[in-house]
Amino acid sequence: MKIYWEHLIHLLFPPRCPFCDGVLFSSIFFPPQFVCATCSGKAEYVREPVCKKCGKPLEDERQEYCYDCARSERAFAQGKALWVYRGAVKDSIYRFKYHGRQEYARYYGSELVRVYGEWIRKREIDAIVPIPLSRRRMRRRGFNQAERIANQVGRQLSIPVRRNLLFRVRDTRAQKGLNEEERKNNLKKAFKTKENKVQLEHILLIDDIYTTGSTMNEAAVELKRAGAGEIYCLSISIGRGYQEE
């Protein structure tokens, strides 16, 4: 019955390929597809070696930490990411956030679960917390992209999503275009927990893009200040931990 309804939904409301934005037509004789055949190999998955703390791809397998994690203390225990933030992935996330392609979230979430589902289960996550948007950006965009992804992961792994546990108390500038020091200062005390005491032993923070880690770290700092235990991070895409030639 579940397979039947998935086919029916695809037939009535065909999704779009997250990488080329082409409509994905389906039939009752074949399983639904979420990426077209042309784009199936476009996304660059994160591969070892990676930073032991944030999960950024590293150039040298003898290296343990990326440049940012080697120089900065992290409030989160460990982070993972699905794809390298460039090319088709970068374009896909842009359409997802700014062109209203909310249906992409289903594929993003499914891929996160396929690749990191076991890693998440082993962390015994009590709740998933999406990185919140400011009220201004929420009004302008109409949805929180991190929340859409978190809902998909939570539903597939039967983990509650606490979308109101963390909120932004400052309307920070966009991190893009800021240098390292500006990024850190931009997010200082930007988050606040709704509850004075957070009684959760293991939390998974979810966001769409991980760059220097300032956003994830400040969110983790606030959660731990309120009493939370171990914080883990998961993102759709991530920058490299080294400079390319």
MDAnalysis code that builds the backbone (N, CA, C; Angstrom):
import MDAnalysis as mda
import numpy as np

u = mda.Universe.empty(735, n_residues=245, atom_resindex=np.repeat(np.arange(245), 3), trajectory=True)
u.add_TopologyAttr("name", ["N", "CA", "C"] * 245)
u.add_TopologyAttr("resid", np.arange(1, 246))
u.add_TopologyAttr("resname", ["MET", "LYS", "ILE", "TYR", "TRP", "GLU", "HIS", "LEU", "ILE", "HIS", "LEU", "LEU", "PHE", "PRO", "PRO", "ARG", "CYS", "PRO", "PHE", "CYS", "ASP", "GLY", "VAL", "LEU", "PHE", "SER", "SER", "ILE", "PHE", "PHE", "PRO", "PRO", "GLN", "PHE", "VAL", "CYS", "ALA", "THR", "CYS", "SER", "GLY", "LYS", "ALA", "GLU", "TYR", "VAL", "ARG", "GLU", "PRO", "VAL", "CYS", "LYS", "LYS", "CYS", "GLY", "LYS", "PRO", "LEU", "GLU", "ASP", "GLU", "ARG", "GLN", "GLU", "TYR", "CYS", "TYR", "ASP", "CYS", "ALA", "ARG", "SER", "GLU", "ARG", "ALA", "PHE", "ALA", "GLN", "GLY", "LYS", "ALA", "LEU", "TRP", "VAL", "TYR", "ARG", "GLY", "ALA", "VAL", "LYS", "ASP", "SER", "ILE", "TYR", "ARG", "PHE", "LYS", "TYR", "HIS", "GLY", "ARG", "GLN", "GLU", "TYR", "ALA", "ARG", "TYR", "TYR", "GLY", "SER", "GLU", "LEU", "VAL", "ARG", "VAL", "TYR", "GLY", "GLU", "TRP", "ILE", "ARG", "LYS", "ARG", "GLU", "ILE", "ASP", "ALA", "ILE", "VAL", "PRO", "ILE", "PRO", "LEU", "SER", "ARG", "ARG", "ARG", "MET", "ARG", "ARG", "ARG", "GLY", "PHE", "ASN", "GLN", "ALA", "GLU", "ARG", "ILE", "ALA", "ASN", "GLN", "VAL", "GLY", "ARG", "GLN", "LEU", "SER", "ILE", "PRO", "VAL", "ARG", "ARG", "ASN", "LEU", "LEU", "PHE", "ARG", "VAL", "ARG", "ASP", "THR", "ARG", "ALA", "GLN", "LYS", "GLY", "LEU", "ASN", "GLU", "GLU", "GLU", "ARG", "LYS", "ASN", "ASN", "LEU", "LYS", "LYS", "ALA", "PHE", "LYS", "THR", "LYS", "GLU", "ASN", "LYS", "VAL", "GLN", "LEU", "GLU", "HIS", "ILE", "LEU", "LEU", "ILE", "ASP", "ASP", "ILE", "TYR", "THR", "THR", "GLY", "SER", "THR", "MET", "ASN", "GLU", "ALA", "ALA", "VAL", "GLU", "LEU", "LYS", "ARG", "ALA", "GLY", "ALA", "GLY", "GLU", "ILE", "TYR", "CYS", "LEU", "SER", "ILE", "SER", "ILE", "GLY", "ARG", "GLY", "TYR", "GLN", "GLU", "GLU"])
u.atoms.positions = np.array([
    [0.828, -1.202, 0.000],
    [0.000, 0.000, 0.000],
    [0.870, 1.264, 0.000],
    [1.961, 1.243, 0.792],
    [2.859, 2.392, 0.840],
    [3.458, 2.661, -0.531],
    [3.908, 1.591, -1.222],
    [4.491, 1.742, -2.549],
    [3.465, 2.315, -3.510],
    [2.216, 1.839, -3.400],
    [1.152, 2.324, -4.274],
    [0.959, 3.823, -4.097],
    [0.882, 4.295, -2.859],
    [0.666, 5.706, -2.615],
    [1.838, 6.545, -3.091],
    [3.080, 6.052, -2.946],
    [4.246, 6.773, -3.446],
    [4.168, 6.948, -4.958],
    [3.754, 5.873, -5.649],
    [3.591, 5.958, -7.100],
    [2.510, 6.965, -7.460],
    [1.399, 6.917, -6.723],
    [0.279, 7.803, -7.014],
    [0.675, 9.264, -6.819],
    [1.384, 9.546, -5.741],
    [1.835, 10.911, -5.464],
    [2.754, 11.410, -6.570],
    [3.671, 10.508, -7.021],
    [4.591, 10.884, -8.096],
    [3.845, 11.170, -9.395],
    [2.815, 10.374, -9.662],
    [2.051, 10.568, -10.893],
    [1.263, 11.869, -10.868],
    [0.667, 12.185, -9.717],
    [-0.149, 13.387, -9.596],
    [0.690, 14.651, -9.413],
    [1.760, 14.521, -8.635],
    [2.622, 15.672, -8.357],
    [4.079, 15.282, -8.625],
    [4.461, 15.178, -9.892],
    [5.827, 14.755, -10.216],
    [6.872, 15.704, -9.641],
    [7.865, 15.169, -8.929],
    [8.912, 16.013, -8.358],
    [9.894, 16.468, -9.434],
    [10.784, 17.339, -9.048],
    [11.822, 17.809, -9.957],
    [13.179, 17.266, -9.522],
    [14.037, 17.014, -10.486],
    [15.402, 16.581, -10.187],
    [16.088, 17.708, -9.422],
    [16.703, 17.415, -8.279],
    [17.323, 18.471, -7.476],
    [18.560, 19.089, -8.105],
    [19.080, 18.481, -9.181],
    [20.306, 19.003, -9.773],
    [20.101, 19.742, -11.092],
    [19.111, 19.347, -11.892],
    [18.837, 20.066, -13.136],
    [17.473, 20.733, -13.121],
    [16.662, 20.418, -12.120],
    [15.318, 20.961, -11.930],
    [14.321, 20.474, -12.978],
    [14.681, 19.422, -13.719],
    [13.760, 18.857, -14.686],
    [12.690, 18.025, -14.008],
    [11.484, 17.987, -14.581],
    [10.384, 17.210, -14.016],
    [10.678, 15.721, -14.154],
    [10.444, 14.970, -13.080],
    [10.685, 13.528, -13.051],
    [9.357, 12.793, -13.193],
    [9.088, 12.314, -14.390],
    [7.856, 11.574, -14.622],
    [8.029, 10.123, -14.181],
    [6.940, 9.529, -13.726],
    [6.978, 8.173, -13.191],
    [5.872, 7.345, -13.823],
    [5.909, 6.037, -13.555],
    [4.846, 5.141, -14.002],
    [4.609, 4.103, -12.920],
    [3.509, 3.387, -13.030],
    [3.176, 2.385, -12.014],
    [4.052, 1.149, -12.130],
    [4.825, 1.049, -13.199],
    [5.632, -0.154, -13.424],
    [7.057, -0.031, -12.906],
    [7.491, 1.195, -12.557],
    [8.852, 1.394, -12.092],
    [8.844, 2.194, -10.793],
    [9.819, 1.944, -9.919],
    [9.874, 2.682, -8.650],
    [10.125, 4.168, -8.904],
    [9.584, 5.040, -8.058],
    [9.787, 6.487, -8.220],
    [11.270, 6.856, -8.150],
    [11.672, 7.802, -8.975],
    [13.038, 8.292, -8.978],
    [13.065, 9.727, -8.469],
    [14.149, 10.088, -7.784],
    [14.269, 11.437, -7.253],
    [15.381, 12.225, -7.926],
    [16.156, 11.561, -8.779],
    [17.207, 12.217, -9.562],
    [17.150, 11.640, -10.965],
    [17.262, 12.488, -11.975],
    [17.221, 11.985, -13.348],
    [18.513, 11.252, -13.683],
    [18.458, 10.422, -14.710],
    [19.610, 9.602, -15.091],
    [20.815, 10.459, -15.458],
    [20.583, 11.595, -16.072],
    [21.673, 12.479, -16.487],
    [22.430, 13.058, -15.300],
    [21.718, 13.296, -14.204],
    [22.322, 13.972, -13.043],
    [22.742, 13.023, -11.924],
    [22.570, 11.734, -12.115],
    [22.806, 10.780, -11.020],
    [24.237, 10.810, -10.483],
    [25.203, 11.258, -11.278],
    [26.589, 11.282, -10.802],
    [27.152, 12.670, -10.596],
    [26.292, 13.686, -10.590],
    [26.773, 15.068, -10.504],
    [27.209, 15.485, -9.108],
    [26.553, 14.971, -8.083],
    [26.876, 15.376, -6.712],
    [28.170, 14.719, -6.257],
    [29.062, 15.510, -5.687],
    [30.327, 14.993, -5.158],
    [30.149, 14.655, -3.681],
    [30.096, 13.369, -3.372],
    [29.918, 12.938, -1.987],
    [31.209, 13.142, -1.196],
    [31.046, 13.437, 0.078],
    [32.197, 13.592, 0.967],
    [32.827, 12.222, 1.183],
    [34.116, 12.130, 0.952],
    [34.853, 10.871, 1.113],
    [36.028, 11.068, 2.059],
    [36.478, 9.968, 2.634],
    [37.680, 10.001, 3.460],
    [38.891, 10.370, 2.594],
    [39.892, 11.050, 3.184],
    [39.985, 11.442, 4.592],
    [39.170, 12.703, 4.879],
    [38.613, 12.751, 6.099],
    [37.842, 13.920, 6.529],
    [38.302, 14.350, 7.919],
    [38.002, 15.589, 8.251],
    [38.315, 16.118, 9.579],
    [37.571, 15.302, 10.638],
    [38.264, 14.898, 11.676],
    [37.672, 14.074, 12.723],
    [36.620, 14.826, 13.542],
    [36.650, 16.145, 13.482],
    [35.701, 16.929, 14.263],
    [34.480, 17.344, 13.436],
    [34.691, 18.031, 12.301],
    [33.556, 18.582, 11.554],
    [33.182, 17.782, 10.310],
    [34.082, 16.922, 9.814],
    [33.768, 16.114, 8.646],
    [34.167, 16.719, 7.314],
    [34.920, 17.822, 7.316],
    [35.365, 18.415, 6.058],
    [36.357, 17.503, 5.342],
    [36.270, 17.421, 4.011],
    [37.244, 16.618, 3.255],
    [38.644, 17.198, 3.419],
    [39.613, 16.315, 3.599],
    [41.006, 16.715, 3.759],
    [41.832, 16.237, 2.566],
    [42.919, 16.918, 2.320],
    [43.787, 16.568, 1.197],
    [44.760, 15.460, 1.557],
    [45.215, 15.465, 2.804],
    [46.234, 14.526, 3.272],
    [45.620, 13.580, 4.305],
    [45.712, 12.275, 4.078],
    [45.133, 11.298, 5.007],
    [45.857, 11.266, 6.343],
    [47.054, 11.852, 6.408],
    [47.787, 11.920, 7.677],
    [47.298, 13.073, 8.546],
    [46.521, 13.966, 7.958],
    [45.972, 15.103, 8.690],
    [44.731, 14.669, 9.455],
    [44.591, 15.117, 10.708],
    [43.445, 14.738, 11.534],
    [42.341, 15.787, 11.528],
    [42.727, 17.072, 11.502],
    [41.742, 18.134, 11.593],
    [41.927, 19.155, 10.475],
    [40.814, 19.770, 10.090],
    [40.879, 20.819, 9.083],
    [41.476, 22.080, 9.711],
    [41.708, 23.084, 8.893],
    [42.317, 24.331, 9.348],
    [41.487, 24.977, 10.458],
    [40.177, 25.043, 10.285],
    [39.313, 25.711, 11.262],
    [39.247, 24.971, 12.587],
    [39.080, 23.649, 12.535],
    [38.957, 22.870, 13.775],
    [40.277, 22.759, 14.524],
    [41.397, 22.844, 13.805],
    [42.706, 22.783, 14.461],
    [42.980, 24.055, 15.263],
    [42.309, 25.145, 14.889],
    [42.565, 26.437, 15.523],
    [41.460, 26.864, 16.483],
    [40.312, 26.197, 16.440],
    [39.175, 26.629, 17.258],
    [38.588, 25.473, 18.057],
    [38.251, 25.745, 19.301],
    [37.589, 24.737, 20.129],
    [36.138, 24.620, 19.700],
    [35.625, 23.398, 19.603],
    [34.261, 23.164, 19.161],
    [33.384, 22.705, 20.321],
    [32.159, 23.226, 20.373],
    [31.215, 22.821, 21.412],
    [30.495, 21.537, 21.036],
    [30.518, 21.171, 19.753],
    [29.875, 19.934, 19.320],
    [30.874, 18.786, 19.299],
    [30.365, 17.575, 19.445],
    [31.231, 16.401, 19.531],
    [31.782, 15.987, 18.170],
    [30.930, 16.001, 17.160],
    [31.353, 15.563, 15.824],
    [30.331, 16.022, 14.791],
    [30.813, 16.216, 13.578],
    [29.924, 16.606, 12.495],
    [30.127, 15.745, 11.263],
    [29.078, 15.627, 10.455],
    [29.124, 14.890, 9.198],
    [28.408, 15.711, 8.122],
    [28.775, 15.485, 6.874],
    [28.121, 16.171, 5.763],
    [28.007, 15.223, 4.584],
    [27.024, 15.483, 3.734],
    [26.723, 14.589, 2.617],
    [27.549, 14.884, 1.375],
    [27.502, 16.141, 0.904],
    [28.163, 16.505, -0.351],
    [29.124, 17.666, -0.153],
    [30.072, 17.794, -1.095],
    [30.965, 18.950, -1.140],
    [30.185, 20.111, -1.762],
    [30.300, 21.270, -1.170],
    [29.517, 22.431, -1.589],
    [30.140, 23.101, -2.818],
    [29.776, 22.599, -3.974],
    [30.214, 23.221, -5.220],
    [29.439, 22.616, -6.389],
    [29.536, 23.260, -7.550],
    [28.921, 22.731, -8.756],
    [27.425, 22.534, -8.647],
    [26.966, 21.345, -9.031],
    [25.536, 21.034, -9.064],
    [24.901, 21.105, -7.678],
    [25.663, 20.746, -6.651],
    [25.138, 20.803, -5.276],
    [24.881, 22.243, -4.857],
    [25.815, 23.115, -5.150],
    [25.678, 24.532, -4.819],
    [24.453, 25.134, -5.511],
    [24.273, 24.820, -6.788],
    [23.119, 25.324, -7.544],
    [21.808, 24.766, -6.996],
    [21.826, 23.490, -6.622],
    [20.631, 22.843, -6.091],
    [20.167, 23.502, -4.799],
    [21.089, 23.753, -3.894],
    [20.738, 24.356, -2.609],
    [20.258, 25.793, -2.803],
    [20.808, 26.483, -3.781],
    [20.361, 27.845, -4.068],
    [18.888, 27.847, -4.503],
    [18.526, 26.937, -5.404],
    [17.131, 26.858, -5.835],
    [16.217, 26.428, -4.695],
    [16.708, 25.516, -3.875],
    [15.953, 25.038, -2.718],
    [15.599, 26.187, -1.779],
    [16.573, 27.044, -1.491],
    [16.385, 28.118, -0.527],
    [15.692, 29.352, -1.101],
    [16.056, 29.729, -2.312],
    [15.607, 31.021, -2.830],
    [14.583, 30.938, -3.958],
    [14.390, 29.752, -4.536],
    [13.388, 29.591, -5.583],
    [12.237, 28.683, -5.158],
    [12.173, 28.396, -3.867],
    [11.034, 27.666, -3.321],
    [10.930, 26.209, -3.709],
    [12.033, 25.565, -4.054],
    [11.994, 24.152, -4.423],
    [12.018, 23.277, -3.164],
    [10.958, 23.380, -2.371],
    [10.910, 22.663, -1.095],
    [10.873, 21.147, -1.281],
    [10.426, 20.679, -2.448],
    [10.359, 19.229, -2.679],
    [11.733, 18.567, -2.682],
    [12.790, 19.357, -2.882],
    [14.144, 18.799, -2.838],
    [14.447, 18.180, -1.474],
    [13.804, 18.682, -0.429],
    [14.096, 18.243, 0.932],
    [13.900, 16.741, 1.097],
    [12.960, 16.189, 0.359],
    [12.714, 14.752, 0.490],
    [13.933, 13.945, 0.044],
    [14.513, 14.351, -1.075],
    [15.709, 13.648, -1.555],
    [16.892, 13.910, -0.634],
    [17.074, 15.162, -0.215],
    [18.168, 15.485, 0.701],
    [18.087, 14.611, 1.961],
    [16.901, 14.553, 2.545],
    [16.729, 13.771, 3.766],
    [16.958, 12.295, 3.550],
    [16.451, 11.765, 2.438],
    [16.621, 10.339, 2.129],
    [18.083, 9.978, 1.967],
    [18.855, 10.870, 1.311],
    [20.281, 10.609, 1.125],
    [21.053, 10.694, 2.438],
    [20.672, 11.635, 3.288],
    [21.323, 11.720, 4.601],
    [21.093, 10.447, 5.401],
    [19.878, 9.930, 5.348],
    [19.557, 8.697, 6.074],
    [20.268, 7.503, 5.452],
    [20.313, 7.452, 4.146],
    [20.988, 6.326, 3.475],
    [22.469, 6.287, 3.830],
    [23.112, 7.445, 3.827],
    [24.557, 7.501, 4.063],
    [24.901, 7.505, 5.551],
    [24.130, 8.234, 6.357],
    [24.494, 8.419, 7.767],
    [23.464, 7.880, 8.761],
    [22.486, 7.127, 8.273],
    [21.478, 6.590, 9.175],
    [22.060, 5.769, 10.305],
    [22.996, 4.900, 9.990],
    [23.599, 4.055, 11.014],
    [24.422, 4.877, 11.994],
    [25.132, 5.864, 11.482],
    [25.917, 6.762, 12.343],
    [24.994, 7.488, 13.319],
    [23.847, 7.945, 12.842],
    [22.883, 8.648, 13.681],
    [22.321, 7.708, 14.751],
    [21.968, 6.499, 14.360],
    [21.402, 5.533, 15.316],
    [22.397, 5.220, 16.434],
    [23.654, 5.080, 16.093],
    [24.667, 4.751, 17.092],
    [24.864, 5.886, 18.098],
    [24.511, 7.118, 17.726],
    [24.629, 8.255, 18.648],
    [23.439, 8.342, 19.598],
    [22.454, 7.481, 19.412],
    [21.265, 7.439, 20.284],
    [20.652, 8.829, 20.446],
    [20.397, 9.462, 19.307],
    [19.879, 10.827, 19.285],
    [18.483, 10.899, 19.913],
    [18.308, 11.823, 20.861],
    [17.016, 12.031, 21.519],
    [16.124, 12.967, 20.711],
    [16.736, 13.936, 20.036],
    [15.961, 14.904, 19.263],
    [16.827, 15.535, 18.191],
    [16.172, 15.891, 17.091],
    [16.823, 16.621, 16.005],
    [16.416, 18.081, 16.115],
    [17.392, 18.980, 16.030],
    [17.126, 20.413, 16.136],
    [17.634, 21.110, 14.880],
    [16.736, 21.674, 14.068],
    [17.179, 22.426, 12.893],
    [17.722, 23.800, 13.290],
    [18.740, 24.270, 12.581],
    [19.247, 25.619, 12.821],
    [18.151, 26.615, 12.436],
    [17.758, 27.496, 13.357],
    [16.628, 28.398, 13.077],
    [17.017, 29.609, 12.226],
    [16.024, 30.156, 11.533],
    [16.173, 31.410, 10.798],
    [15.707, 32.564, 11.683],
    [16.128, 33.759, 11.335],
    [15.587, 34.938, 12.006],
    [14.147, 35.146, 11.536],
    [13.380, 35.906, 12.283],
    [11.991, 36.171, 11.894],
    [11.914, 36.871, 10.543],
    [12.834, 37.778, 10.292],
    [12.821, 38.515, 9.023],
    [13.046, 37.585, 7.838],
    [14.038, 36.703, 7.966],
    [14.319, 35.771, 6.862],
    [13.206, 34.744, 6.715],
    [12.613, 34.361, 7.817],
    [11.509, 33.408, 7.760],
    [10.323, 34.017, 7.019],
    [10.025, 35.274, 7.281],
    [8.924, 35.944, 6.582],
    [9.229, 36.083, 5.090],
    [10.459, 36.420, 4.785],
    [10.833, 36.644, 3.389],
    [10.879, 35.337, 2.602],
    [11.414, 34.294, 3.213],
    [11.577, 33.007, 2.506],
    [10.334, 32.148, 2.581],
    [9.619, 32.220, 3.698],
    [8.398, 31.446, 3.852],
    [8.588, 30.084, 4.482],
    [9.794, 29.631, 4.615],
    [10.075, 28.344, 5.248],
    [11.531, 28.302, 5.689],
    [11.811, 27.410, 6.618],
    [13.179, 27.197, 7.091],
    [13.720, 25.947, 6.412],
    [14.732, 26.109, 5.572],
    [15.255, 24.978, 4.806],
    [15.826, 23.888, 5.701],
    [16.445, 24.256, 6.806],
    [17.001, 23.261, 7.730],
    [15.885, 22.445, 8.374],
    [14.772, 23.104, 8.656],
    [13.631, 22.405, 9.261],
    [13.036, 21.394, 8.297],
    [12.946, 21.747, 7.013],
    [12.408, 20.830, 6.010],
    [13.265, 19.559, 5.931],
    [14.569, 19.734, 5.956],
    [15.480, 18.583, 5.902],
    [15.375, 17.764, 7.182],
    [15.351, 18.446, 8.326],
    [15.256, 17.766, 9.621],
    [13.982, 16.933, 9.713],
    [12.876, 17.460, 9.187],
    [11.610, 16.720, 9.220],
    [11.704, 15.409, 8.448],
    [12.397, 15.434, 7.321],
    [12.560, 14.221, 6.523],
    [13.409, 13.186, 7.251],
    [14.519, 13.630, 7.833],
    [15.398, 12.713, 8.563],
    [14.675, 12.161, 9.795],
    [13.992, 13.035, 10.525],
    [13.275, 12.598, 11.718],
    [12.183, 11.600, 11.410],
    [11.443, 11.850, 10.339],
    [10.362, 10.939, 9.964],
    [10.898, 9.565, 9.586],
    [11.972, 9.538, 8.820],
    [12.503, 8.254, 8.355],
    [13.194, 7.465, 9.458],
    [13.715, 8.153, 10.465],
    [14.411, 7.467, 11.557],
    [13.594, 7.437, 12.850],
    [12.368, 7.951, 12.785],
    [11.477, 7.986, 13.964],
    [12.129, 8.699, 15.149],
    [12.718, 9.867, 14.861],
    [13.325, 10.709, 15.895],
    [12.557, 12.025, 15.937],
    [12.133, 12.482, 17.116],
    [11.389, 13.742, 17.193],
    [12.218, 14.940, 16.748],
    [11.569, 15.877, 16.069],
    [12.214, 17.115, 15.626],
    [11.732, 18.245, 16.527],
    [12.673, 18.904, 17.208],
    [12.329, 20.004, 18.130],
    [12.605, 21.337, 17.428],
    [11.692, 21.753, 16.579],
    [11.920, 22.959, 15.771],
    [11.828, 24.246, 16.582],
    [11.217, 24.200, 17.753],
    [11.076, 25.404, 18.568],
    [12.000, 25.427, 19.783],
    [12.898, 24.488, 19.867],
    [13.802, 24.451, 21.030],
    [14.825, 25.576, 20.972],
    [15.272, 25.902, 19.778],
    [16.316, 26.908, 19.582],
    [15.774, 28.004, 18.662],
    [16.049, 29.256, 18.976],
    [15.631, 30.346, 18.090],
    [16.699, 31.437, 18.059],
    [16.639, 32.251, 17.020],
    [17.596, 33.348, 16.872],
    [17.082, 34.587, 17.584],
    [17.945, 35.181, 18.394],
    [17.576, 36.405, 19.089],
    [18.156, 37.621, 18.388],
    [19.044, 37.398, 17.426],
    [19.610, 38.494, 16.632],
    [19.491, 38.168, 15.154],
    [19.150, 39.171, 14.369],
    [19.060, 39.003, 12.918],
    [20.460, 39.214, 12.341],
    [21.233, 38.151, 12.323],
    [22.626, 38.227, 11.906],
    [22.757, 38.451, 10.408],
    [23.919, 38.948, 10.012],
    [24.218, 39.115, 8.591],
    [24.454, 37.742, 7.963],
    [24.278, 37.655, 6.656],
    [24.583, 36.409, 5.951],
    [26.070, 36.116, 6.089],
    [26.422, 34.861, 6.374],
    [27.814, 34.489, 6.585],
    [28.654, 34.593, 5.310],
    [27.993, 34.433, 4.164],
    [28.696, 34.499, 2.889],
    [29.347, 35.871, 2.713],
    [30.612, 35.869, 2.379],
    [31.328, 37.115, 2.132],
    [32.046, 37.666, 3.348],
    [31.798, 37.092, 4.542],
    [32.478, 37.548, 5.751],
    [33.771, 36.785, 5.943],
    [34.777, 37.445, 6.528],
    [36.016, 36.741, 6.826],
    [35.857, 35.937, 8.111],
    [36.896, 35.218, 8.496],
    [36.809, 34.307, 9.644],
    [36.411, 35.015, 10.924],
    [37.043, 36.144, 11.227],
    [36.753, 36.861, 12.458],
    [35.347, 37.452, 12.440],
    [34.937, 37.969, 11.286],
    [33.593, 38.533, 11.157],
    [32.518, 37.469, 11.335],
    [32.777, 36.265, 10.830],
    [31.819, 35.167, 10.987],
    [31.600, 34.839, 12.460],
    [32.695, 34.768, 13.214],
    [32.595, 34.432, 14.631],
    [31.816, 35.502, 15.397],
    [32.168, 36.766, 15.162],
    [31.520, 37.857, 15.877],
    [30.064, 38.017, 15.465],
    [29.783, 37.711, 14.208],
    [28.437, 37.851, 13.671],
    [27.430, 36.967, 14.404],
    [27.885, 35.809, 14.864],
    [26.980, 34.832, 15.467],
    [27.071, 34.742, 16.989],
    [27.910, 35.572, 17.597],
    [28.041, 35.544, 19.050],
    [26.693, 35.816, 19.713],
    [26.278, 34.884, 20.542],
    [25.024, 34.987, 21.299],
    [23.827, 35.244, 20.385],
    [23.869, 34.643, 19.192],
    [22.772, 34.809, 18.240],
    [21.607, 33.879, 18.535],
    [21.864, 32.802, 19.314],
    [20.829, 31.802, 19.586],
    [20.425, 31.791, 21.059],
    [19.209, 31.343, 21.281],
    [18.698, 31.207, 22.648],
    [17.771, 30.001, 22.688],
    [17.814, 29.254, 23.781],
    [16.909, 28.118, 23.927],
    [15.581, 28.584, 24.511],
    [14.507, 27.960, 24.074],
    [13.174, 28.301, 24.591],
    [13.021, 27.821, 26.015],
    [13.689, 26.706, 26.343],
    [13.616, 26.124, 27.681],
    [14.851, 26.499, 28.484],
    [14.669, 26.847, 29.763],
    [15.808, 27.187, 30.612],
    [16.687, 25.978, 30.878],
    [16.062, 24.810, 30.915],
    [16.804, 23.570, 31.154],
    [16.498, 22.586, 30.029],
    [17.508, 22.265, 29.243],
    [17.357, 21.313, 28.142],
    [17.804, 19.937, 28.631],
    [16.844, 19.046, 28.838],
    [17.144, 17.723, 29.388],
    [17.188, 16.685, 28.268],
    [18.162, 16.859, 27.410],
    [18.379, 15.930, 26.300],
    [19.853, 15.522, 26.304],
    [20.106, 14.228, 26.276],
    [21.474, 13.727, 26.358],
    [22.210, 13.782, 25.021],
    [21.473, 13.575, 23.930],
    [22.104, 13.544, 22.607],
    [21.238, 14.291, 21.599],
    [21.790, 15.354, 21.029],
    [21.064, 16.192, 20.078],
    [21.780, 16.192, 18.734],
    [20.990, 16.161, 17.671],
    [21.541, 16.274, 16.325],
    [21.103, 17.603, 15.725],
    [22.057, 18.498, 15.477],
    [21.787, 19.762, 14.804],
    [21.835, 19.541, 13.299],
    [20.898, 20.130, 12.574],
    [20.876, 19.974, 11.118],
    [20.818, 21.338, 10.442],
    [21.660, 21.508, 9.407],
    [21.654, 22.715, 8.591],
    [21.926, 22.323, 7.145],
    [21.767, 23.276, 6.233],
    [21.989, 22.955, 4.817],
    [23.458, 23.054, 4.417],
    [24.155, 24.101, 4.898],
    [25.546, 24.327, 4.498],
    [26.429, 24.509, 5.733],
    [27.584, 23.860, 5.733],
    [28.592, 24.034, 6.779],
    [29.829, 24.654, 6.119],
    [30.239, 25.825, 6.605],
    [31.435, 26.473, 6.047],
    [32.558, 26.455, 7.083],
    [32.645, 27.498, 7.902],
    [33.681, 27.515, 8.942],
    [33.224, 26.829, 10.226],
    [31.926, 26.586, 10.352],
    [31.412, 25.938, 11.553],
    [30.900, 26.897, 12.607],
    [30.947, 28.216, 12.336],
    [30.527, 29.202, 13.336],
    [29.060, 29.047, 13.735],
    [28.200, 28.794, 12.762],
    [26.772, 28.672, 13.054],
    [26.489, 27.460, 13.933],
    [26.969, 26.301, 13.515],
    [26.765, 25.073, 14.278],
    [27.358, 25.210, 15.679],
    [28.538, 25.803, 15.770],
    [29.209, 25.899, 17.057],
    [28.453, 26.794, 18.026],
    [27.981, 27.947, 17.550],
    [27.252, 28.854, 18.436],
    [25.924, 28.240, 18.891],
    [25.280, 27.485, 18.004],
    [24.050, 26.784, 18.391],
    [24.352, 25.737, 19.456],
    [25.457, 25.011, 19.281],
    [25.853, 23.995, 20.253],
    [26.227, 24.624, 21.592],
    [26.895, 25.765, 21.546],
    [27.274, 26.482, 22.777],
    [26.037, 26.815, 23.608],
    [24.991, 27.326, 22.943],
    [23.767, 27.705, 23.647],
    [23.035, 26.490, 24.211],
    [22.976, 25.413, 23.437],
    [22.308, 24.199, 23.908],
    [23.018, 23.607, 25.124],
    [24.329, 23.606, 25.097],
    [25.094, 23.062, 26.218],
    [24.995, 23.991, 27.432],
    [24.929, 25.295, 27.187],
    [24.749, 26.235, 28.296],
    [23.453, 25.952, 29.041],
    [22.456, 25.485, 28.290],
    [21.145, 25.197, 28.888],
    [21.063, 23.783, 29.454],
    [22.164, 23.047, 29.412],
    [22.190, 21.741, 30.059],
    [22.178, 20.533, 29.153],
    [22.171, 20.725, 27.828],
    [22.160, 19.592, 26.907],
    [23.456, 18.799, 27.008],
    [23.383, 17.541, 26.617],
    [24.561, 16.676, 26.663],
    [25.394, 16.790, 25.395],
    [25.630, 15.684, 24.721],
    [26.445, 15.676, 23.512],
    [25.669, 16.259, 22.328],
    [26.359, 17.087, 21.544],
    [25.763, 17.698, 20.357],
    [26.493, 17.172, 19.119],
    [25.726, 16.722, 18.150],
    [26.285, 16.270, 16.869],
    [25.708, 17.134, 15.756],
    [26.432, 17.219, 14.654],
    [26.036, 18.080, 13.546],
    [25.932, 17.298, 12.247],
    [24.945, 17.663, 11.443],
    [24.750, 17.031, 10.145],
    [24.315, 18.097, 9.152],
    [24.943, 18.103, 7.991],
    [24.589, 19.087, 6.971],
    [24.540, 18.444, 5.595],
    [23.795, 19.095, 4.696],
    [23.692, 18.619, 3.325],
    [25.016, 18.789, 2.591],
    [25.660, 19.936, 2.794],
    [26.898, 20.228, 2.066],
    [27.917, 20.868, 2.974],
    [29.165, 20.818, 2.535],
    [30.260, 21.330, 3.356],
    [31.406, 21.783, 2.447],
    [32.144, 22.780, 2.913],
    [33.325, 23.233, 2.178],
    [34.474, 22.269, 2.384],
    [35.514, 22.451, 1.603],
    [36.704, 21.617, 1.766],
    [37.573, 22.130, 2.906],
    [38.322, 21.219, 3.502],
    [39.214, 21.576, 4.597],
    [40.595, 21.969, 4.135],
    [40.722, 22.286, 2.839],
    [42.006, 22.702, 2.293],
    [41.749, 23.579, 1.079],
    [42.763, 24.328, 0.692],
    [42.663, 25.211, -0.468],
    [43.053, 24.437, -1.725],
    [42.193, 24.535, -2.751],
    [42.501, 23.883, -4.010],
    [43.378, 24.795, -4.861],
    [44.224, 24.176, -5.657],
    [45.110, 24.936, -6.550],
    [44.282, 25.590, -7.660],
])
